Amino acid sequence: MRRNKVVTFTAAAMVAAFALVGCAAGDGTSSKNSTKDGGPKAEKTFKLAFNQQPNHPQFIALDAMGERLKKRTNGKYDIEVFPNETLGTQKDTVELVKAGTIEMSMVAAPLMESYNKDFIVFNLPFTFDSQEHQRKTTNDPAIVSELYSSLDSQGLRVLGSFHGGVRNMYTSKKPITTPADMKGLKIRVIESDTNIEMMKLMGGSPAPMGMGEVYTAIQSGVLDGAENNELTYANVKHAEVAKFYSYTRHLMLPDYLLINPKVLDEMPEDVRKIFLEEIATAVEEEGALWGQEIPRSKALAEKAGAKFNEVDAAAFASLIAPLTQQKLTNDKIRDIHAKVRAAAK
């Protein structure tokens, strides 16, 4: 496995703090023939698809998780993380996991609605009060175990929930301050019915699209903007083509680490225990890295010409809020949502 050094500023400091040791730098893709210490490959290396760059907190945490897994299994098991949509879009890689072509993928929560509509419960506006609230509740077995194993028969299981940032609007034409400013703007959204409906309520015209296509689409005028967190905005260089970043704070979505459950079933019991322990550790480390990366990402975006502004938050909240009650359509997800909200008090 290639261990990555493409980590800068505060991220590098956090990596050092976590003793996440890197190795040779490269072009942001994983090497199949080497390890960080130049030793032989593991007996079993799991492929993990990832759609962001190697300096993203999730990549850093997952890459380090693989390193620890290899160490704790005496070189028998490893994880190879493929960044930058190397293995396909998130939607494509879900299907690859189902088919058993790859073992794991990190995907945005809204994509899971296509497989079980109950996953909508964590994709609704204003569900979480903070990053800590999100991390605690979406990894609490008492709340999520039934939901996360509900797709076993389809070849999918959620292993853990990672912080995906707080999503805000950014556009190429003008800053957004009120819903009226959204009128006529074509905005990229994640490929889910809920996100499409949400964007319409916010006043924009939703355009579902894979992340890898967004830069060119904005640059060419096919899109007027997108919505995402500060890290993604800066790391994929969208600040170069959409300079107005507006703090609508409309969603705090988790990202799910998916696996084909057959992979878990085939692990020896002792390896499975280590594997699940390391996922829990990665969730905590990724959360800490996020807090450190926000200032760096904003500074990077500003260097590219980005301008950040606040919005009329109440106006957007009042438009979006009815979507939550509309989407809580059965007792199961109403119960999950109630438990999450109760944990915030």
C-alpha positions in Angstrom: 0.0 0.0 0.0 1.2 3.5 -0.8 1.3 5.7 2.3 0.6 9.3 1.5 2.6 12.4 2.3 0.3 14.8 0.4 -0.7 16.3 3.7 0.0 20.0 4.6 -0.1 22.6 7.3 -2.4 21.6 10.2 -3.3 18.3 8.7 0.3 17.2 8.8 0.5 18.2 12.5 -2.6 16.2 13.3 -1.2 13.2 11.4 2.0 13.4 13.4 -0.1 13.7 16.6 -1.9 10.5 15.7 1.4 8.8 14.6 0.0 8.3 11.2 3.3 7.8 9.5 3.5 8.5 5.7 5.8 7.3 3.0 6.7 8.2 -0.5 4.7 11.0 -2.2 3.3 10.5 -5.6 0.4 11.4 -7.9 -2.4 10.7 -5.5 -3.1 7.1 -6.6 -2.4 4.0 -4.6 0.5 1.7 -5.5 -0.2 -2.0 -5.6 3.3 -3.2 -5.2 4.8 -1.4 -2.2 4.2 -0.6 1.5 5.3 2.3 3.6 8.4 0.4 4.8 9.2 -1.2 1.5 8.1 -4.6 2.8 6.1 -7.2 0.9 2.4 -6.8 0.2 -0.2 -8.2 2.6 -1.7 -11.6 2.0 -5.1 -10.0 1.6 -5.4 -6.3 0.5 -8.9 -4.8 0.5 -9.7 -2.2 -2.1 -11.4 0.9 -0.8 -12.9 3.5 -3.2 -12.8 7.2 -2.3 -13.8 10.2 -4.3 -11.7 13.0 -2.6 -8.1 13.9 -2.6 -5.4 12.3 -0.4 -5.2 15.3 2.0 -8.8 14.8 3.0 -9.3 13.8 6.7 -11.2 10.7 5.6 -8.4 9.5 3.3 -5.8 10.1 6.0 -7.8 8.2 8.7 -8.6 5.3 6.3 -5.1 5.0 5.1 -3.8 4.9 8.7 -6.5 2.4 9.5 -5.1 0.1 6.9 -1.6 0.5 8.2 -2.7 -0.4 11.7 -4.7 -3.4 10.4 -1.6 -4.7 8.7 0.5 -4.3 11.8 -2.0 -5.9 14.1 -2.6 -8.9 11.7 1.2 -9.4 11.3 1.1 -8.4 7.6 -1.8 -10.6 6.6 -4.5 -7.9 6.0 -4.2 -4.4 4.5 -6.4 -1.7 3.0 -5.6 0.1 -0.2 -7.4 3.4 -0.5 -8.0 4.7 -4.1 -8.7 8.5 -4.0 -10.0 10.9 -6.7 -12.7 8.6 -8.0 -10.0 6.3 -9.4 -12.4 3.4 -9.2 -15.4 5.4 -10.4 -18.1 7.7 -9.0 -19.6 6.9 -5.6 -22.7 5.6 -7.3 -20.6 3.3 -9.5 -18.5 2.0 -6.5 -21.6 1.1 -4.5 -22.4 -1.3 -7.3 -18.8 -2.6 -7.4 -19.1 -3.4 -3.7 -22.4 -5.2 -4.2 -20.9 -7.3 -7.0 -17.8 -8.1 -4.9 -15.4 -6.5 -7.4 -14.1 -4.3 -4.6 -14.5 -4.7 -0.9 -15.3 -1.2 0.4 -16.3 2.3 -0.6 -16.8 5.6 1.2 -20.1 7.2 0.0 -22.2 10.2 0.8 -25.3 9.3 2.8 -28.0 10.4 0.3 -26.9 7.7 -2.2 -28.1 5.0 0.2 -31.7 6.1 -0.2 -31.7 4.4 -3.6 -31.2 1.1 -1.8 -33.3 1.6 1.4 -35.5 4.7 1.7 -35.1 4.6 5.5 -31.5 6.0 5.1 -33.2 9.3 4.5 -33.4 9.8 8.3 -29.8 11.2 8.5 -30.1 13.2 5.3 -32.6 15.7 6.4 -32.0 19.4 7.2 -31.0 20.4 10.8 -30.9 16.8 12.1 -27.6 17.3 13.9 -26.5 20.1 16.2 -22.8 19.6 15.9 -20.1 17.3 14.5 -19.9 15.5 17.8 -23.6 15.0 18.0 -23.6 13.5 14.5 -20.6 11.2 15.2 -22.0 9.9 18.4 -25.6 9.2 17.2 -24.7 7.8 13.8 -22.3 5.3 15.3 -24.5 4.2 18.2 -25.6 0.6 17.7 -28.7 1.2 19.8 -29.8 3.7 17.1 -28.3 2.4 13.8 -27.6 -1.4 13.9 -30.8 -2.4 12.3 -30.6 0.3 9.6 -26.9 -0.4 8.8 -27.5 -4.1 8.3 -30.7 -3.8 6.4 -29.0 -4.2 3.0 -27.1 -7.4 3.8 -29.1 -9.3 1.3 -28.1 -6.8 -1.4 -24.4 -7.1 -0.7 -24.0 -3.9 1.3 -23.5 -3.0 5.0 -22.5 0.2 6.6 -19.4 -0.3 8.8 -19.3 3.2 10.2 -20.4 6.8 9.8 -17.8 9.5 9.2 -18.3 13.3 9.3 -18.9 14.7 5.9 -18.7 18.4 6.8 -21.4 21.1 6.8 -22.7 21.8 3.4 -23.1 25.4 2.0 -23.7 27.0 -1.3 -21.1 28.3 -3.7 -21.7 29.9 -7.1 -19.8 31.5 -10.0 -22.0 34.5 -10.5 -22.8 36.2 -7.2 -23.0 35.6 -3.4 -26.2 34.1 -2.0 -27.8 35.9 0.9 -31.5 35.1 0.6 -33.5 32.4 -1.2 -34.4 34.9 -3.9 -30.7 34.9 -5.0 -31.0 31.3 -5.9 -33.6 31.8 -8.6 -32.5 30.6 -12.0 -29.2 29.1 -10.7 -28.4 25.5 -11.8 -26.7 23.9 -8.8 -25.0 20.5 -8.6 -26.5 18.2 -6.0 -25.8 14.6 -4.8 -27.8 12.1 -6.8 -30.8 11.6 -4.5 -34.4 12.6 -4.5 -34.2 14.3 -1.2 -31.3 16.6 -2.3 -33.2 17.4 -5.5 -36.3 18.4 -3.5 -34.3 20.4 -1.0 -32.6 22.4 -3.7 -35.9 23.2 -5.3 -37.2 24.5 -1.9 -34.1 26.6 -1.6 -35.0 28.3 -4.9 -32.4 26.7 -7.2 -32.5 24.3 -10.1 -30.9 21.0 -9.0 -28.5 19.1 -11.3 -27.4 15.7 -10.0 -23.9 14.9 -11.1 -20.7 13.1 -10.1 -18.1 15.1 -8.3 -15.5 14.6 -11.0 -17.6 16.5 -13.6 -18.4 19.6 -11.5 -15.3 21.7 -12.1 -15.6 21.6 -15.9 -19.4 22.0 -15.7 -19.1 25.3 -13.7 -16.2 26.5 -15.8 -18.1 26.0 -19.0 -21.3 27.5 -17.7 -23.3 24.2 -17.7 -23.6 24.7 -13.9 -23.8 27.9 -11.9 -22.5 26.3 -8.8 -22.7 23.5 -6.2 -23.1 22.9 -2.6 -20.5 21.2 -0.3 -18.2 21.7 2.7 -15.1 24.0 2.8 -12.7 21.1 2.5 -14.1 19.8 -0.7 -14.6 23.3 -2.1 -10.9 24.0 -1.6 -9.3 20.6 -2.3 -11.0 20.0 -5.6 -10.3 23.7 -6.6 -13.9 24.7 -7.1 -12.9 28.1 -5.7 -11.2 28.8 -9.0 -14.4 28.7 -10.9 -17.0 29.5 -8.2 -15.7 32.3 -6.0 -18.7 33.0 -3.9 -19.1 30.7 -0.9 -22.3 31.4 1.1 -22.9 29.9 4.6 -26.4 28.4 4.2 -25.5 25.5 6.5 -28.4 23.6 5.1 -27.1 20.0 5.7 -24.6 18.1 7.9 -24.5 14.8 6.1 -22.6 11.7 7.2 -20.4 9.7 4.9 -20.7 5.9 5.1 -18.0 3.3 4.9 -19.6 0.4 3.0 -18.5 -3.2 2.8 -19.8 -6.3 1.2 -20.9 -8.4 4.2 -19.4 -11.5 2.7 -16.0 -9.9 3.3 -16.8 -9.7 7.0 -18.1 -13.2 7.1 -14.9 -14.6 5.5 -12.6 -12.9 8.0 -11.3 -15.0 10.9 -13.0 -13.9 14.1 -9.9 -12.4 15.6 -9.2 -10.4 12.4 -12.8 -9.2 12.3 -12.6 -7.9 15.9 -9.4 -6.0 15.0 -10.9 -4.6 11.8 -14.0 -3.3 13.6 -11.9 -1.8 16.4 -9.8 0.1 13.8 -12.9 1.5 12.1 -14.0 3.0 15.4 -10.6 4.5 15.9 -10.6 5.9 12.3 -14.0 7.6 13.0 -12.6 9.4 16.0 -9.4 10.4 14.2 -11.2 11.7 11.1 -13.4 13.9 13.4 -10.4 15.5 15.0 -8.7 16.1 11.6 -11.8 17.9 10.3 -11.7 20.6 13.0 -8.1 21.3 12.1 -8.6 21.4 8.3 -11.4 24.0 8.1 -9.1 27.1 8.6 -6.6 25.7 6.2 -9.2 25.0 3.5 -10.7 28.5 3.9 -7.3 30.1 3.5 -6.5 28.0 0.5 -9.8 28.9 -1.2 -9.3 32.6 -0.4 -5.9 32.4 -2.0 -7.7 31.2 -5.2 -10.0 34.2 -5.0 -12.9 32.9 -2.9 -15.1 35.2 -0.9 -17.1 33.8 2.1 -20.3 35.4 3.3 -23.1 34.8 5.8 -26.8 34.4 4.7 -30.3 35.0 6.0 -30.2 31.6 7.7 -33.8 31.8 9.1 -35.2 32.4 5.6 -33.5 29.2 4.3 -34.4 27.2 7.4 -38.1 28.1 7.1 -38.2 27.0 3.5 -36.4 23.7 4.1 -37.8 22.7 7.5 -41.1 21.2 6.1 -39.1 18.6 4.2 -38.1 16.8 7.4 -41.7 16.1 8.5 -42.6 15.2 4.9 -39.9 12.6 4.7 -40.4 10.9 8.1 -42.9 8.5 6.6 -42.8 5.5 8.9 -42.5 4.7 12.6 -39.0 3.2 12.2 -37.4 6.4 10.9 -39.5 8.6 13.2 -38.1 6.6 16.1 -34.5 7.0 14.9 -34.9 10.7 14.3 -36.5 11.2 17.8 -33.5 9.3 19.4 -31.0 11.5 17.5 -32.8 14.7 18.5 -33.1 13.5 22.1 -29.3 13.0 22.2 -28.8 16.6 21.4 -30.5 17.8 24.6 
